[in-house]
Amino acid sequence: MEATLLACPRCKRAVPVRKRLLLVLPEGDKYEYVCPQCGSTCGTTVEAPPPMGRL
Ligand SMILES: [Zn+2]
């Protein structure tokens, strides 16, 4: 598991957030980063799927 440090708005410090799958979108999977201490959402990201069959 990768550990990402993000600033938590409630804890007021950088925490090793947990990545949680939120939505599956046509342009990629949307994840949110959750603080393991208080459960606050520290941020979101969309990971584009690897381009396949587009050569
Ligand atoms: Zn927190």
mmCIF file of the protein (N, C-alpha, C, O) and its ligand, coordinates in Angstrom:
data_MODEL
# 
_entry.id   MODEL 
# 
loop_
_entity.id 
_entity.type 
_entity.pdbx_number_of_molecules 
1 polymer     1 
2 non-polymer 1 
# 
_entity_poly.entity_id                      1 
_entity_poly.type                           'polypeptide(L)' 
_entity_poly.nstd_linkage                   no 
_entity_poly.nstd_monomer                   no 
_entity_poly.pdbx_seq_one_letter_code       MEATLLACPRCKRAVPVRKRLLLVLPEGDKYEYVCPQCGSTCGTTVEAPPPMGRL 
_entity_poly.pdbx_seq_one_letter_code_can   MEATLLACPRCKRAVPVRKRLLLVLPEGDKYEYVCPQCGSTCGTTVEAPPPMGRL 
_entity_poly.pdbx_strand_id                 A 
# 
loop_
_entity_poly_seq.entity_id 
_entity_poly_seq.num 
_entity_poly_seq.mon_id 
_entity_poly_seq.hetero 
1 1  MET n 
1 2  GLU n 
1 3  ALA n 
1 4  THR n 
1 5  LEU n 
1 6  LEU n 
1 7  ALA n 
1 8  CYS n 
1 9  PRO n 
1 10 ARG n 
1 11 CYS n 
1 12 LYS n 
1 13 ARG n 
1 14 ALA n 
1 15 VAL n 
1 16 PRO n 
1 17 VAL n 
1 18 ARG n 
1 19 LYS n 
1 20 ARG n 
1 21 LEU n 
1 22 LEU n 
1 23 LEU n 
1 24 VAL n 
1 25 LEU n 
1 26 PRO n 
1 27 GLU n 
1 28 GLY n 
1 29 ASP n 
1 30 LYS n 
1 31 TYR n 
1 32 GLU n 
1 33 TYR n 
1 34 VAL n 
1 35 CYS n 
1 36 PRO n 
1 37 GLN n 
1 38 CYS n 
1 39 GLY n 
1 40 SER n 
1 41 THR n 
1 42 CYS n 
1 43 GLY n 
1 44 THR n 
1 45 THR n 
1 46 VAL n 
1 47 GLU n 
1 48 ALA n 
1 49 PRO n 
1 50 PRO n 
1 51 PRO n 
1 52 MET n 
1 53 GLY n 
1 54 ARG n 
1 55 LEU n 
# 
loop_
_struct_asym.id 
_struct_asym.entity_id 
A 1 
B 2 
# 
loop_
_chem_comp.id 
_chem_comp.type 
_chem_comp.mon_nstd_flag 
ALA 'L-peptide linking' y 
ARG 'L-peptide linking' y 
ASP 'L-peptide linking' y 
CYS 'L-peptide linking' y 
GLN 'L-peptide linking' y 
GLU 'L-peptide linking' y 
GLY 'peptide linking'   y 
LEU 'L-peptide linking' y 
LYS 'L-peptide linking' y 
MET 'L-peptide linking' y 
PRO 'L-peptide linking' y 
SER 'L-peptide linking' y 
THR 'L-peptide linking' y 
TYR 'L-peptide linking' y 
VAL 'L-peptide linking' y 
ZN  non-polymer         . 
# 
_pdbx_entity_nonpoly.entity_id   2 
_pdbx_entity_nonpoly.name        ? 
_pdbx_entity_nonpoly.comp_id     ZN 
# 
_pdbx_nonpoly_scheme.asym_id         B 
_pdbx_nonpoly_scheme.entity_id       2 
_pdbx_nonpoly_scheme.mon_id          ZN 
_pdbx_nonpoly_scheme.ndb_seq_num     1 
_pdbx_nonpoly_scheme.pdb_seq_num     101 
_pdbx_nonpoly_scheme.auth_seq_num    101 
_pdbx_nonpoly_scheme.pdb_mon_id      ZN 
_pdbx_nonpoly_scheme.auth_mon_id     ZN 
_pdbx_nonpoly_scheme.pdb_strand_id   A 
_pdbx_nonpoly_scheme.pdb_ins_code    . 
# 
loop_
_atom_site.group_PDB 
_atom_site.id 
_atom_site.type_symbol 
_atom_site.label_atom_id 
_atom_site.label_alt_id 
_atom_site.label_comp_id 
_atom_site.label_asym_id 
_atom_site.label_entity_id 
_atom_site.label_seq_id 
_atom_site.pdbx_PDB_ins_code 
_atom_site.Cartn_x 
_atom_site.Cartn_y 
_atom_site.Cartn_z 
_atom_site.occupancy 
_atom_site.B_iso_or_equiv 
_atom_site.pdbx_formal_charge 
_atom_site.auth_seq_id 
_atom_site.auth_comp_id 
_atom_site.auth_asym_id 
_atom_site.auth_atom_id 
_atom_site.pdbx_PDB_model_num 
ATOM   1   N  N  . MET A 1 1  ? 0.844   -1.212 0.000   1.00 0.00 ? 1   MET A N  1 
ATOM   2   C  CA . MET A 1 1  ? 0.000   0.000  0.000   1.00 0.00 ? 1   MET A CA 1 
ATOM   3   C  C  . MET A 1 1  ? 0.874   1.255  0.000   1.00 0.00 ? 1   MET A C  1 
ATOM   4   O  O  . MET A 1 1  ? 1.863   1.343  0.729   1.00 0.00 ? 1   MET A O  1 
ATOM   5   N  N  . GLU A 1 2  ? 0.495   2.202  -0.817  1.00 0.00 ? 2   GLU A N  1 
ATOM   6   C  CA . GLU A 1 2  ? 1.216   3.459  -0.844  1.00 0.00 ? 2   GLU A CA 1 
ATOM   7   C  C  . GLU A 1 2  ? 0.665   4.382  0.234   1.00 0.00 ? 2   GLU A C  1 
ATOM   8   O  O  . GLU A 1 2  ? -0.543  4.415  0.468   1.00 0.00 ? 2   GLU A O  1 
ATOM   9   N  N  . ALA A 1 3  ? 1.538   5.124  0.886   1.00 0.00 ? 3   ALA A N  1 
ATOM   10  C  CA . ALA A 1 3  ? 1.109   6.084  1.891   1.00 0.00 ? 3   ALA A CA 1 
ATOM   11  C  C  . ALA A 1 3  ? 1.323   7.484  1.344   1.00 0.00 ? 3   ALA A C  1 
ATOM   12  O  O  . ALA A 1 3  ? 2.438   7.869  0.993   1.00 0.00 ? 3   ALA A O  1 
ATOM   13  N  N  . THR A 1 4  ? 0.244   8.230  1.280   1.00 0.00 ? 4   THR A N  1 
ATOM   14  C  CA . THR A 1 4  ? 0.317   9.600  0.786   1.00 0.00 ? 4   THR A CA 1 
ATOM   15  C  C  . THR A 1 4  ? 0.092   10.539 1.958   1.00 0.00 ? 4   THR A C  1 
ATOM   16  O  O  . THR A 1 4  ? -0.852  10.376 2.730   1.00 0.00 ? 4   THR A O  1 
ATOM   17  N  N  . LEU A 1 5  ? 0.971   11.521 2.078   1.00 0.00 ? 5   LEU A N  1 
ATOM   18  C  CA . LEU A 1 5  ? 0.810   12.504 3.140   1.00 0.00 ? 5   LEU A CA 1 
ATOM   19  C  C  . LEU A 1 5  ? 0.037   13.701 2.597   1.00 0.00 ? 5   LEU A C  1 
ATOM   20  O  O  . LEU A 1 5  ? 0.426   14.314 1.603   1.00 0.00 ? 5   LEU A O  1 
ATOM   21  N  N  . LEU A 1 6  ? -1.065  14.018 3.270   1.00 0.00 ? 6   LEU A N  1 
ATOM   22  C  CA . LEU A 1 6  ? -1.848  15.191 2.890   1.00 0.00 ? 6   LEU A CA 1 
ATOM   23  C  C  . LEU A 1 6  ? -2.227  15.950 4.150   1.00 0.00 ? 6   LEU A C  1 
ATOM   24  O  O  . LEU A 1 6  ? -2.328  15.378 5.235   1.00 0.00 ? 6   LEU A O  1 
ATOM   25  N  N  . ALA A 1 7  ? -2.434  17.248 3.983   1.00 0.00 ? 7   ALA A N  1 
ATOM   26  C  CA . ALA A 1 7  ? -2.844  18.073 5.116   1.00 0.00 ? 7   ALA A CA 1 
ATOM   27  C  C  . ALA A 1 7  ? -4.315  17.813 5.418   1.00 0.00 ? 7   ALA A C  1 
ATOM   28  O  O  . ALA A 1 7  ? -5.167  17.940 4.538   1.00 0.00 ? 7   ALA A O  1 
ATOM   29  N  N  . CYS A 1 8  ? -4.607  17.454 6.648   1.00 0.00 ? 8   CYS A N  1 
ATOM   30  C  CA . CYS A 1 8  ? -5.988  17.241 7.055   1.00 0.00 ? 8   CYS A CA 1 
ATOM   31  C  C  . CYS A 1 8  ? -6.557  18.553 7.575   1.00 0.00 ? 8   CYS A C  1 
ATOM   32  O  O  . CYS A 1 8  ? -5.936  19.196 8.422   1.00 0.00 ? 8   CYS A O  1 
ATOM   33  N  N  . PRO A 1 9  ? -7.741  18.972 7.083   1.00 0.00 ? 9   PRO A N  1 
ATOM   34  C  CA . PRO A 1 9  ? -8.319  20.246 7.508   1.00 0.00 ? 9   PRO A CA 1 
ATOM   35  C  C  . PRO A 1 9  ? -8.758  20.240 8.974   1.00 0.00 ? 9   PRO A C  1 
ATOM   36  O  O  . PRO A 1 9  ? -8.840  21.295 9.603   1.00 0.00 ? 9   PRO A O  1 
ATOM   37  N  N  . ARG A 1 10 ? -9.037  19.061 9.513   1.00 0.00 ? 10  ARG A N  1 
ATOM   38  C  CA . ARG A 1 10 ? -9.492  19.005 10.907  1.00 0.00 ? 10  ARG A CA 1 
ATOM   39  C  C  . ARG A 1 10 ? -8.332  18.809 11.879  1.00 0.00 ? 10  ARG A C  1 
ATOM   40  O  O  . ARG A 1 10 ? -8.290  19.431 12.940  1.00 0.00 ? 10  ARG A O  1 
ATOM   41  N  N  . CYS A 1 11 ? -7.382  17.932 11.505  1.00 0.00 ? 11  CYS A N  1 
ATOM   42  C  CA . CYS A 1 11 ? -6.235  17.665 12.378  1.00 0.00 ? 11  CYS A CA 1 
ATOM   43  C  C  . CYS A 1 11 ? -5.183  18.767 12.297  1.00 0.00 ? 11  CYS A C  1 
ATOM   44  O  O  . CYS A 1 11 ? -4.329  18.880 13.177  1.00 0.00 ? 11  CYS A O  1 
ATOM   45  N  N  . LYS A 1 12 ? -5.243  19.580 11.242  1.00 0.00 ? 12  LYS A N  1 
ATOM   46  C  CA . LYS A 1 12 ? -4.308  20.697 11.047  1.00 0.00 ? 12  LYS A CA 1 
ATOM   47  C  C  . LYS A 1 12 ? -2.871  20.225 10.917  1.00 0.00 ? 12  LYS A C  1 
ATOM   48  O  O  . LYS A 1 12 ? -1.939  20.903 11.348  1.00 0.00 ? 12  LYS A O  1 
ATOM   49  N  N  . ARG A 1 13 ? -2.703  19.049 10.315  1.00 0.00 ? 13  ARG A N  1 
ATOM   50  C  CA . ARG A 1 13 ? -1.349  18.583 10.070  1.00 0.00 ? 13  ARG A CA 1 
ATOM   51  C  C  . ARG A 1 13 ? -1.389  17.550 8.956   1.00 0.00 ? 13  ARG A C  1 
ATOM   52  O  O  . ARG A 1 13 ? -2.452  17.085 8.543   1.00 0.00 ? 13  ARG A O  1 
ATOM   53  N  N  . ALA A 1 14 ? -0.198  17.207 8.485   1.00 0.00 ? 14  ALA A N  1 
ATOM   54  C  CA . ALA A 1 14 ? -0.125  16.210 7.422   1.00 0.00 ? 14  ALA A CA 1 
ATOM   55  C  C  . ALA A 1 14 ? -0.320  14.828 8.014   1.00 0.00 ? 14  ALA A C  1 
ATOM   56  O  O  . ALA A 1 14 ? 0.294   14.481 9.023   1.00 0.00 ? 14  ALA A O  1 
ATOM   57  N  N  . VAL A 1 15 ? -1.163  14.054 7.392   1.00 0.00 ? 15  VAL A N  1 
ATOM   58  C  CA . VAL A 1 15 ? -1.454  12.710 7.868   1.00 0.00 ? 15  VAL A CA 1 
ATOM   59  C  C  . VAL A 1 15 ? -1.281  11.719 6.720   1.00 0.00 ? 15  VAL A C  1 
ATOM   60  O  O  . VAL A 1 15 ? -1.472  12.084 5.560   1.00 0.00 ? 15  VAL A O  1 
ATOM   61  N  N  . PRO A 1 16 ? -0.921  10.471 7.025   1.00 0.00 ? 16  PRO A N  1 
ATOM   62  C  CA . PRO A 1 16 ? -0.824  9.446  5.974   1.00 0.00 ? 16  PRO A CA 1 
ATOM   63  C  C  . PRO A 1 16 ? -2.217  8.957  5.590   1.00 0.00 ? 16  PRO A C  1 
ATOM   64  O  O  . PRO A 1 16 ? -2.740  8.006  6.172   1.00 0.00 ? 16  PRO A O  1 
ATOM   65  N  N  . VAL A 1 17 ? -2.805  9.624  4.601   1.00 0.00 ? 17  VAL A N  1 
ATOM   66  C  CA . VAL A 1 17 ? -4.211  9.396  4.252   1.00 0.00 ? 17  VAL A CA 1 
ATOM   67  C  C  . VAL A 1 17 ? -4.423  8.029  3.612   1.00 0.00 ? 17  VAL A C  1 
ATOM   68  O  O  . VAL A 1 17 ? -3.504  7.418  3.066   1.00 0.00 ? 17  VAL A O  1 
ATOM   69  N  N  . ARG A 1 18 ? -5.650  7.581  3.701   1.00 0.00 ? 18  ARG A N  1 
ATOM   70  C  CA . ARG A 1 18 ? -6.060  6.341  3.045   1.00 0.00 ? 18  ARG A CA 1 
ATOM   71  C  C  . ARG A 1 18 ? -6.802  6.694  1.761   1.00 0.00 ? 18  ARG A C  1 
ATOM   72  O  O  . ARG A 1 18 ? -7.583  7.645  1.714   1.00 0.00 ? 18  ARG A O  1 
ATOM   73  N  N  . LYS A 1 19 ? -6.541  5.907  0.724   1.00 0.00 ? 19  LYS A N  1 
ATOM   74  C  CA . LYS A 1 19 ? -7.144  6.154  -0.576  1.00 0.00 ? 19  LYS A CA 1 
ATOM   75  C  C  . LYS A 1 19 ? -8.381  5.282  -0.717  1.00 0.00 ? 19  LYS A C  1 
ATOM   76  O  O  . LYS A 1 19 ? -8.312  4.070  -0.513  1.00 0.00 ? 19  LYS A O  1 
ATOM   77  N  N  . ARG A 1 20 ? -9.519  5.891  -1.065  1.00 0.00 ? 20  ARG A N  1 
ATOM   78  C  CA . ARG A 1 20 ? -10.757 5.139  -1.174  1.00 0.00 ? 20  ARG A CA 1 
ATOM   79  C  C  . ARG A 1 20 ? -11.409 5.408  -2.527  1.00 0.00 ? 20  ARG A C  1 
ATOM   80  O  O  . ARG A 1 20 ? -11.542 6.555  -2.952  1.00 0.00 ? 20  ARG A O  1 
ATOM   81  N  N  . LEU A 1 21 ? -11.808 4.342  -3.184  1.00 0.00 ? 21  LEU A N  1 
ATOM   82  C  CA . LEU A 1 21 ? -12.465 4.497  -4.484  1.00 0.00 ? 21  LEU A CA 1 
ATOM   83  C  C  . LEU A 1 21 ? -13.852 5.095  -4.282  1.00 0.00 ? 21  LEU A C  1 
ATOM   84  O  O  . LEU A 1 21 ? -14.659 4.601  -3.495  1.00 0.00 ? 21  LEU A O  1 
ATOM   85  N  N  . LEU A 1 22 ? -14.101 6.179  -5.023  1.00 0.00 ? 22  LEU A N  1 
ATOM   86  C  CA . LEU A 1 22 ? -15.347 6.922  -4.834  1.00 0.00 ? 22  LEU A CA 1 
ATOM   87  C  C  . LEU A 1 22 ? -16.299 6.675  -6.002  1.00 0.00 ? 22  LEU A C  1 
ATOM   88  O  O  . LEU A 1 22 ? -17.460 6.310  -5.812  1.00 0.00 ? 22  LEU A O  1 
ATOM   89  N  N  . LEU A 1 23 ? -15.787 6.879  -7.203  1.00 0.00 ? 23  LEU A N  1 
ATOM   90  C  CA . LEU A 1 23 ? -16.624 6.773  -8.398  1.00 0.00 ? 23  LEU A CA 1 
ATOM   91  C  C  . LEU A 1 23 ? -15.795 6.198  -9.535  1.00 0.00 ? 23  LEU A C  1 
ATOM   92  O  O  . LEU A 1 23 ? -14.579 6.378  -9.594  1.00 0.00 ? 23  LEU A O  1 
ATOM   93  N  N  . VAL A 1 24 ? -16.473 5.510  -10.429 1.00 0.00 ? 24  VAL A N  1 
ATOM   94  C  CA . VAL A 1 24 ? -15.819 5.077  -11.664 1.00 0.00 ? 24  VAL A CA 1 
ATOM   95  C  C  . VAL A 1 24 ? -16.383 5.920  -12.792 1.00 0.00 ? 24  VAL A C  1 
ATOM   96  O  O  . VAL A 1 24 ? -17.551 5.788  -13.158 1.00 0.00 ? 24  VAL A O  1 
ATOM   97  N  N  . LEU A 1 25 ? -15.547 6.784  -13.339 1.00 0.00 ? 25  LEU A N  1 
ATOM   98  C  CA . LEU A 1 25 ? -15.964 7.704  -14.387 1.00 0.00 ? 25  LEU A CA 1 
ATOM   99  C  C  . LEU A 1 25 ? -15.397 7.256  -15.726 1.00 0.00 ? 25  LEU A C  1 
ATOM   100 O  O  . LEU A 1 25 ? -14.428 6.499  -15.782 1.00 0.00 ? 25  LEU A O  1 
ATOM   101 N  N  . PRO A 1 26 ? -16.018 7.738  -16.812 1.00 0.00 ? 26  PRO A N  1 
ATOM   102 C  CA . PRO A 1 26 ? -15.481 7.380  -18.145 1.00 0.00 ? 26  PRO A CA 1 
ATOM   103 C  C  . PRO A 1 26 ? -14.034 7.810  -18.314 1.00 0.00 ? 26  PRO A C  1 
ATOM   104 O  O  . PRO A 1 26 ? -13.266 7.139  -19.003 1.00 0.00 ? 26  PRO A O  1 
ATOM   105 N  N  . GLU A 1 27 ? -13.649 8.927  -17.691 1.00 0.00 ? 27  GLU A N  1 
ATOM   106 C  CA . GLU A 1 27 ? -12.290 9.423  -17.857 1.00 0.00 ? 27  GLU A CA 1 
ATOM   107 C  C  . GLU A 1 27 ? -11.316 8.834  -16.833 1.00 0.00 ? 27  GLU A C  1 
ATOM   108 O  O  . GLU A 1 27 ? -10.117 9.110  -16.878 1.00 0.00 ? 27  GLU A O  1 
ATOM   109 N  N  . GLY A 1 28 ? -11.835 8.030  -15.921 1.00 0.00 ? 28  GLY A N  1 
ATOM   110 C  CA . GLY A 1 28 ? -10.940 7.405  -14.950 1.00 0.00 ? 28  GLY A CA 1 
ATOM   111 C  C  . GLY A 1 28 ? -11.654 7.126  -13.644 1.00 0.00 ? 28  GLY A C  1 
ATOM   112 O  O  . GLY A 1 28 ? -12.838 7.426  -13.491 1.00 0.00 ? 28  GLY A O  1 
ATOM   113 N  N  . ASP A 1 29 ? -10.926 6.551  -12.708 1.00 0.00 ? 29  ASP A N  1 
ATOM   114 C  CA . ASP A 1 29 ? -11.482 6.244  -11.392 1.00 0.00 ? 29  ASP A CA 1 
ATOM   115 C  C  . ASP A 1 29 ? -11.250 7.424  -10.454 1.00 0.00 ? 29  ASP A C  1 
ATOM   116 O  O  . ASP A 1 29 ? -10.143 7.953  -10.358 1.00 0.00 ? 29  ASP A O  1 
ATOM   117 N  N  . LYS A 1 30 ? -12.316 7.824  -9.764  1.00 0.00 ? 30  LYS A N  1 
ATOM   118 C  CA . LYS A 1 30 ? -12.185 8.932  -8.828  1.00 0.00 ? 30  LYS A CA 1 
ATOM   119 C  C  . LYS A 1 30 ? -11.981 8.377  -7.424  1.00 0.00 ? 30  LYS A C  1 
ATOM   120 O  O  . LYS A 1 30 ? -12.767 7.563  -6.940  1.00 0.00 ? 30  LYS A O  1 
ATOM   121 N  N  . TYR A 1 31 ? -10.919 8.831  -6.785  1.00 0.00 ? 31  TYR A N  1 
ATOM   122 C  CA . TYR A 1 31 ? -10.597 8.398  -5.430  1.00 0.00 ? 31  TYR A CA 1 
ATOM   123 C  C  . TYR A 1 31 ? -10.687 9.583  -4.487  1.00 0.00 ? 31  TYR A C  1 
ATOM   124 O  O  . TYR A 1 31 ? -10.502 10.731 -4.894  1.00 0.00 ? 31  TYR A O  1 
ATOM   125 N  N  . GLU A 1 32 ? -10.974 9.295  -3.217  1.00 0.00 ? 32  GLU A N  1 
ATOM   126 C  CA . GLU A 1 32 ? -10.835 10.340 -2.224  1.00 0.00 ? 32  GLU A CA 1 
ATOM   127 C  C  . GLU A 1 32 ? -9.816  9.888  -1.190  1.00 0.00 ? 32  GLU A C  1 
ATOM   128 O  O  . GLU A 1 32 ? -9.656  8.696  -0.925  1.00 0.00 ? 32  GLU A O  1 
ATOM   129 N  N  . TYR A 1 33 ? -9.131  10.869 -0.613  1.00 0.00 ? 33  TYR A N  1 
ATOM   130 C  CA . TYR A 1 33 ? -8.137  10.615 0.416   1.00 0.00 ? 33  TYR A CA 1 
ATOM   131 C  C  . TYR A 1 33 ? -8.762  10.914 1.769   1.00 0.00 ? 33  TYR A C  1 
ATOM   132 O  O  . TYR A 1 33 ? -9.235  12.023 2.016   1.00 0.00 ? 33  TYR A O  1 
ATOM   133 N  N  . VAL A 1 34 ? -8.761  9.907  2.647   1.00 0.00 ? 34  VAL A N  1 
ATOM   134 C  CA . VAL A 1 34 ? -9.436  10.031 3.928   1.00 0.00 ? 34  VAL A CA 1 
ATOM   135 C  C  . VAL A 1 34 ? -8.410  9.999  5.062   1.00 0.00 ? 34  VAL A C  1 
ATOM   136 O  O  . VAL A 1 34 ? -7.498  9.172  5.074   1.00 0.00 ? 34  VAL A O  1 
ATOM   137 N  N  . CYS A 1 35 ? -8.580  10.911 6.004   1.00 0.00 ? 35  CYS A N  1 
ATOM   138 C  CA . CYS A 1 35 ? -7.709  10.954 7.178   1.00 0.00 ? 35  CYS A CA 1 
ATOM   139 C  C  . CYS A 1 35 ? -8.023  9.756  8.078   1.00 0.00 ? 35  CYS A C  1 
ATOM   140 O  O  . CYS A 1 35 ? -9.183  9.545  8.432   1.00 0.00 ? 35  CYS A O  1 
ATOM   141 N  N  . PRO A 1 36 ? -7.005  8.966  8.456   1.00 0.00 ? 36  PRO A N  1 
ATOM   142 C  CA . PRO A 1 36 ? -7.252  7.803  9.306   1.00 0.00 ? 36  PRO A CA 1 
ATOM   143 C  C  . PRO A 1 36 ? -7.556  8.194  10.760  1.00 0.00 ? 36  PRO A C  1 
ATOM   144 O  O  . PRO A 1 36 ? -8.065  7.376  11.526  1.00 0.00 ? 36  PRO A O  1 
ATOM   145 N  N  . GLN A 1 37 ? -7.252  9.421  11.134  1.00 0.00 ? 37  GLN A N  1 
ATOM   146 C  CA . GLN A 1 37 ? -7.471  9.860  12.509  1.00 0.00 ? 37  GLN A CA 1 
ATOM   147 C  C  . GLN A 1 37 ? -8.924  10.280 12.735  1.00 0.00 ? 37  GLN A C  1 
ATOM   148 O  O  . GLN A 1 37 ? -9.568  9.831  13.683  1.00 0.00 ? 37  GLN A O  1 
ATOM   149 N  N  . CYS A 1 38 ? -9.433  11.150 11.849  1.00 0.00 ? 38  CYS A N  1 
ATOM   150 C  CA . CYS A 1 38 ? -10.755 11.729 12.082  1.00 0.00 ? 38  CYS A CA 1 
ATOM   151 C  C  . CYS A 1 38 ? -11.755 11.391 10.976  1.00 0.00 ? 38  CYS A C  1 
ATOM   152 O  O  . CYS A 1 38 ? -12.946 11.666 11.119  1.00 0.00 ? 38  CYS A O  1 
ATOM   153 N  N  . GLY A 1 39 ? -11.286 10.799 9.881   1.00 0.00 ? 39  GLY A N  1 
ATOM   154 C  CA . GLY A 1 39 ? -12.206 10.416 8.818   1.00 0.00 ? 39  GLY A CA 1 
ATOM   155 C  C  . GLY A 1 39 ? -12.565 11.530 7.866   1.00 0.00 ? 39  GLY A C  1 
ATOM   156 O  O  . GLY A 1 39 ? -13.437 11.355 7.015   1.00 0.00 ? 39  GLY A O  1 
ATOM   157 N  N  . SER A 1 40 ? -11.914 12.676 7.987   1.00 0.00 ? 40  SER A N  1 
ATOM   158 C  CA . SER A 1 40 ? -12.194 13.775 7.074   1.00 0.00 ? 40  SER A CA 1 
ATOM   159 C  C  . SER A 1 40 ? -11.623 13.484 5.697   1.00 0.00 ? 40  SER A C  1 
ATOM   160 O  O  . SER A 1 40 ? -10.612 12.796 5.556   1.00 0.00 ? 40  SER A O  1 
ATOM   161 N  N  . THR A 1 41 ? -12.290 14.022 4.687   1.00 0.00 ? 41  THR A N  1 
ATOM   162 C  CA . THR A 1 41 ? -11.758 13.922 3.334   1.00 0.00 ? 41  THR A CA 1 
ATOM   163 C  C  . THR A 1 41 ? -10.688 14.993 3.143   1.00 0.00 ? 41  THR A C  1 
ATOM   164 O  O  . THR A 1 41 ? -10.946 16.182 3.329   1.00 0.00 ? 41  THR A O  1 
ATOM   165 N  N  . CYS A 1 42 ? -9.501  14.564 2.776   1.00 0.00 ? 42  CYS A N  1 
ATOM   166 C  CA . CYS A 1 42 ? -8.382  15.502 2.623   1.00 0.00 ? 42  CYS A CA 1 
ATOM   167 C  C  . CYS A 1 42 ? -8.177  15.909 1.178   1.00 0.00 ? 42  CYS A C  1 
ATOM   168 O  O  . CYS A 1 42 ? -7.414  16.833 0.895   1.00 0.00 ? 42  CYS A O  1 
ATOM   169 N  N  . GLY A 1 43 ? -8.845  15.235 0.266   1.00 0.00 ? 43  GLY A N  1 
ATOM   170 C  CA . GLY A 1 43 ? -8.699  15.591 -1.138  1.00 0.00 ? 43  GLY A CA 1 
ATOM   171 C  C  . GLY A 1 43 ? -9.213  14.478 -2.021  1.00 0.00 ? 43  GLY A C  1 
ATOM   172 O  O  . GLY A 1 43 ? -9.497  13.374 -1.555  1.00 0.00 ? 43  GLY A O  1 
ATOM   173 N  N  . THR A 1 44 ? -9.329  14.782 -3.304  1.00 0.00 ? 44  THR A N  1 
ATOM   174 C  CA . THR A 1 44 ? -9.783  13.780 -4.260  1.00 0.00 ? 44  THR A CA 1 
ATOM   175 C  C  . THR A 1 44 ? -8.851  13.795 -5.462  1.00 0.00 ? 44  THR A C  1 
ATOM   176 O  O  . THR A 1 44 ? -8.139  14.769 -5.710  1.00 0.00 ? 44  THR A O  1 
ATOM   177 N  N  . THR A 1 45 ? -8.872  12.714 -6.187  1.00 0.00 ? 45  THR A N  1 
ATOM   178 C  CA . THR A 1 45 ? -8.061  12.626 -7.389  1.00 0.00 ? 45  THR A CA 1 
ATOM   179 C  C  . THR A 1 45 ? -8.768  11.740 -8.398  1.00 0.00 ? 45  THR A C  1 
ATOM   180 O  O  . THR A 1 45 ? -9.544  10.860 -8.025  1.00 0.00 ? 45  THR A O  1 
ATOM   181 N  N  . VAL A 1 46 ? -8.502  11.970 -9.662  1.00 0.00 ? 46  VAL A N  1 
ATOM   182 C  CA . VAL A 1 46 ? -9.021  11.107 -10.723 1.00 0.00 ? 46  VAL A CA 1 
ATOM   183 C  C  . VAL A 1 46 ? -7.833  10.481 -11.434 1.00 0.00 ? 46  VAL A C  1 
ATOM   184 O  O  . VAL A 1 46 ? -6.967  11.171 -11.970 1.00 0.00 ? 46  VAL A O  1 
ATOM   185 N  N  . GLU A 1 47 ? -7.819  9.165  -11.424 1.00 0.00 ? 47  GLU A N  1 
ATOM   186 C  CA . GLU A 1 47 ? -6.734  8.462  -12.090 1.00 0.00 ? 47  GLU A CA 1 
ATOM   187 C  C  . GLU A 1 47 ? -7.220  7.970  -13.444 1.00 0.00 ? 47  GLU A C  1 
ATOM   188 O  O  . GLU A 1 47 ? -8.117  7.132  -13.538 1.00 0.00 ? 47  GLU A O  1 
ATOM   189 N  N  . ALA A 1 48 ? -6.613  8.508  -14.480 1.00 0.00 ? 48  ALA A N  1 
ATOM   190 C  CA . ALA A 1 48 ? -6.985  8.086  -15.833 1.00 0.00 ? 48  ALA A CA 1 
ATOM   191 C  C  . ALA A 1 48 ? -6.512  6.667  -16.070 1.00 0.00 ? 48  ALA A C  1 
ATOM   192 O  O  . ALA A 1 48 ? -5.409  6.302  -15.664 1.00 0.00 ? 48  ALA A O  1 
ATOM   193 N  N  . PRO A 1 49 ? -7.342  5.862  -16.727 1.00 0.00 ? 49  PRO A N  1 
ATOM   194 C  CA . PRO A 1 49 ? -6.912  4.506  -17.046 1.00 0.00 ? 49  PRO A CA 1 
ATOM   195 C  C  . PRO A 1 49 ? -5.822  4.528  -18.100 1.00 0.00 ? 49  PRO A C  1 
ATOM   196 O  O  . PRO A 1 49 ? -5.761  5.462  -18.900 1.00 0.00 ? 49  PRO A O  1 
ATOM   197 N  N  . PRO A 1 50 ? -4.971  3.532  -18.120 1.00 0.00 ? 50  PRO A N  1 
ATOM   198 C  CA . PRO A 1 50 ? -3.921  3.497  -19.135 1.00 0.00 ? 50  PRO A CA 1 
ATOM   199 C  C  . PRO A 1 50 ? -4.537  3.402  -20.521 1.00 0.00 ? 50  PRO A C  1 
ATOM   200 O  O  . PRO A 1 50 ? -5.440  2.595  -20.740 1.00 0.00 ? 50  PRO A O  1 
ATOM   201 N  N  . PRO A 1 51 ? -4.066  4.205  -21.453 1.00 0.00 ? 51  PRO A N  1 
ATOM   202 C  CA . PRO A 1 51 ? -4.627  4.168  -22.813 1.00 0.00 ? 51  PRO A CA 1 
ATOM   203 C  C  . PRO A 1 51 ? -4.327  2.831  -23.487 1.00 0.00 ? 51  PRO A C  1 
ATOM   204 O  O  . PRO A 1 51 ? -3.176  2.420  -23.628 1.00 0.00 ? 51  PRO A O  1 
ATOM   205 N  N  . MET A 1 52 ? -5.396  2.180  -23.890 1.00 0.00 ? 52  MET A N  1 
ATOM   206 C  CA . MET A 1 52 ? -5.219  0.860  -24.514 1.00 0.00 ? 52  MET A CA 1 
ATOM   207 C  C  . MET A 1 52 ? -5.905  0.850  -25.873 1.00 0.00 ? 52  MET A C  1 
ATOM   208 O  O  . MET A 1 52 ? -6.971  1.441  -26.046 1.00 0.00 ? 52  MET A O  1 
ATOM   209 N  N  . GLY A 1 53 ? -5.299  0.187  -26.814 1.00 0.00 ? 53  GLY A N  1 
ATOM   210 C  CA . GLY A 1 53 ? -5.902  0.036  -28.126 1.00 0.00 ? 53  GLY A CA 1 
ATOM   211 C  C  . GLY A 1 53 ? -5.987  1.326  -28.914 1.00 0.00 ? 53  GLY A C  1 
ATOM   212 O  O  . GLY A 1 53 ? -6.845  1.463  -29.786 1.00 0.00 ? 53  GLY A O  1 
ATOM   213 N  N  . ARG A 1 54 ? -5.120  2.262  -28.624 1.00 0.00 ? 54  ARG A N  1 
ATOM   214 C  CA . ARG A 1 54 ? -5.174  3.518  -29.342 1.00 0.00 ? 54  ARG A CA 1 
ATOM   215 C  C  . ARG A 1 54 ? -3.917  3.764  -30.158 1.00 0.00 ? 54  ARG A C  1 
ATOM   216 O  O  . ARG A 1 54 ? -3.519  4.909  -30.376 1.00 0.00 ? 54  ARG A O  1 
ATOM   217 N  N  . LEU A 1 55 ? -3.302  2.693  -30.601 1.00 0.00 ? 55  LEU A N  1 
ATOM   218 C  CA . LEU A 1 55 ? -2.062  2.867  -31.374 1.00 0.00 ? 55  LEU A CA 1 
ATOM   219 C  C  . LEU A 1 55 ? -2.347  3.282  -32.809 1.00 0.00 ? 55  LEU A C  1 
ATOM   220 O  O  . LEU A 1 55 ? -1.418  3.471  -33.594 1.00 0.00 ? 55  LEU A O  1 
HETATM 221 ZN ZN . ZN  B 2 .  ? -7.837  14.331 10.386  1.00 0.00 2 101 ZN  A ZN 1 
# 
